[in-house]
Amino acid sequence: MDNGWRIFSDIDTENFLADASNMSIFYWGTIFELEPAIMTIFEMPIGTELTLLNENNKKYFVYTNSGEVVGFQ
């Protein structure tokens, strides 16, 4: 079942993403293990676009379009 989440890297290019074979499906537990900060935004509404920032060894999310902080800093 599709939960609607899409997670991209800052190195993903349009050409890379245009090739469906570059996409993978992961269990949510795996994503949480790789990036625990995801827990702070897990229940955000459909259509929410966020960017994960890592500054001074602190990770937090901002709304992609406005830069407003979402998670804990």
Secondary structure, 3 states (H helix, E strand, C coil): CCCCCCCCCCCCCHHHHHCHHHCCCCCHHHHHHHCHHHHHHCCCCCCCCEEEEEECCEEEEEECCCCCECCCC
